[in-house]
């Protein structure tokens, strides 16, 4: 006599499931989509943002920033250059020039690794540093480049960070030659031969970063990215 066996329930393995997949380091922040990166033209600068995990978000501390600055300087390449940067508590903004998409990709991957090692060494920790793949935005117009320069170099103002120096010491602001005239006397005393000799960023090569953006006016120290000027 054959006994009737109950039918097995349909397997729930495979396919899409709610809440499946790798969890973000910061659930409150939207992740960068894992899609094919757009094409890159050598004439266009790129605004890159790298965001650190919560446990590694001490990037503006003196000993960490010193290693970050050195890593950016050591990671410069002829075919992929960081022209300007600013370091905030948990993220890094970069303005980058690269010959093509492949060189931009390899350059940013190499820099991300170099920065991660420098940050882990400074914090005496191991493990991942970056919360996600870097965010990238191609700048194709002079006004976009001008806005990006102000956004990157004055980003500490956006976050309400007060600094004693005329410009943010955790950035490449000292080596930027596009400040408004009233800023020059404030910067002259800090632009010593020793500081300029050890500059971490090269001069820009693209027309947009050298000349084009100036059509919309020099950058003032009182500007607040995404807002009005502070008087």
N, C-alpha and C positions, 0 to 999 in steps of 0.2 A: 504493500500500500504506500503510495507516494503522498507525502505531506505537502500541503500548500505552504509555500514560503512567501513571506511578505516582500513586496517590491522594495528595492533599495531607493532611497531618496536620491534625487538628482544631485550630482556633485556640485559643490559651490566653488570648486577650484577653477582658476583660470578666468580670463575676462576681466572687465572693469568691476571694481568693488568700491563702495564708499570708504573714504579715508585711507585708501591703500597708497602705497608708494612712500618715498623718502619724505620725512617730515622736515619742514623748514626750521632753520636755526632760530628765527624770530617769527612766530606764527602771525604776529600782527602786521608784518610787512609783506607786501606782494613780491613773489619771486620773479626773477628774470626768466622769461620763457626760453626753453631749450629748442630754439629753432635755428635754421641756417642763418648765419650772419649776412647782412647785406653786403653788396660789393663796395669796395673802397677805392676812391680816386686819390692819387698822390697829392693833388692840389688842395685837398680838403683836410683841415685839421679834424681831430676826433676828440670829443669830450668823453672821458672814461671815468667811471665811478666804481671803486672797490669797497665793499662793505664788510667789516670784521664781525666775527661772532661775539656774543656778549662777553664771554670769558676772556677775550683778547682785546676788548675795546678800551685800551688805555693809550691810544696812539699819540696823544699830545703831551704825555709825560716826558720830561726832559731826556731821560736815558733811552726811552723808546724812540722818540723822534730823531735823536742823533743817529741811531742805526737805520731808521727809515730813510733819512736824508742821504746817508752814505750808500744805501742800497740803490736808491734812484740814480745817484751819480755813477755807481759802478755798472748799472744795468743799461746805460746809454749805448745805443747801437747806431751805426751810420744809416741803416735802413729803417729804424724805428726809434724815434727820439721823444722823450718827455720834455716838452718845451716849458711848461709851467705846471705847478702842483700846489695843492694845499692839503694839510692833514688835519682832520677834525678828530673828535674823541673816538668815533667808531667807524669812520670811513675816510677814504682818500679820493680827492679829485685830481684828475690829470688832463692836461691838454697835450695831445700826441700828434706827431707827424710820422707817416709811414709810407713806404713806396707802393705797397699794394695790400690786398686783403690778407694774403698768406703771411707776409712779413709783419703786418699788424697783429695777426693772431699769435704767431710765434713769439713776437716781442712782448705782448701782454702776458702770455702764459709764463714766459721766462721771468718777467718782472714780478708777477704774482708769487711765483715760487721763491724768488730772491727776497722779496719783502716778507713773506711768511717766515722764512728762516731767520731773518733779522729780528722780527718781532718776537718770535719764540725764544730766541737767544736772550733778548733784553728782558723778557718776562720770566725766564727760567722755567719754561713750560714746554710741553710737547702736544702734538695734535693739530687739528685743522685751525686755521686762522680766519679764512674767508667764509662768510655765511652763504655765499652764492656765487655764481659766475658773474664776472664784471658786467656792468651796464655800459653800453656804448651808443654814442649819438654822433653822427657825421654832421659837420658844420659846413654848409655850402654857400652861405651868404655873408657879406661883411657885417650886417647887423647881428646875425647869429653869433659870429665870432666875437664881436664887441661885447655882447651880453654874456657870453661864456667866460671871457676874460674877467669881467667884473664879478661874475658869480663865483669863479674859482678863487681868485685872489682875495676877495672880500667875504668869503664864505663864513668866516668866524662871526661877522656882523649878523648874518642871517640867523645864526644859532645863539646870538646874544652873548658871545664870549668877549670879554674885555681884555685888551692887551696893553701893556705899558709902552711898547714901542709904537712908532708911527704906522708901521705895517705889521701884519701878522708874522711873527718869527717862525711859525710852523708852516711856512709857505715859501714860494720862490719870488715873493713880492719885491724883495730888495733888488732883484735882477731884472725887473720889468721896466722898460723905458717909455711906457705910455701913460704915466701918471700926469695929471693936470699940473700946470706951472706952480700953483701954490703948494703942492706937495714936495717939490724939489728941495727947498731949504730944509725941510724936516728930514729928508733922506740923505742929504749930502754928508752929514757927520757920520752916518752909519756905513756909507759906501767906501770903506777903507780898501787899500790895495790888498790886504790880506784876505778880506771877504770876497772880493772880486776874483782873486786868483784861485780861490777854492770853490767857484760857483758850481752848483750841482746840475745845472741845465744849460744846454747850448742855445745859441741864438736861433730864432725861427728861420726857416727857409721858404716856406710857402708865402705866396703873395698875400693871402688872406690874413695871416698872422703878422706879417711885416708891415704891410701898407693898407690893405683893403679896409680893415675894421676902423681905421682912423677917420674915415669919412663921417662917422657918426659921433665923433668927439672923443677926447681923451678921458681916461677914467679918473674920477675924483675919489679921494680917500673917504669922503663923507657918504658915499653911496652905500645903500643897503640892497643886496641882491634880492630881487623880487619885491622891492618896496621903494619908498621915497628916500631922499637924502636926509641924513640926520644933521641938524644944525648945531 
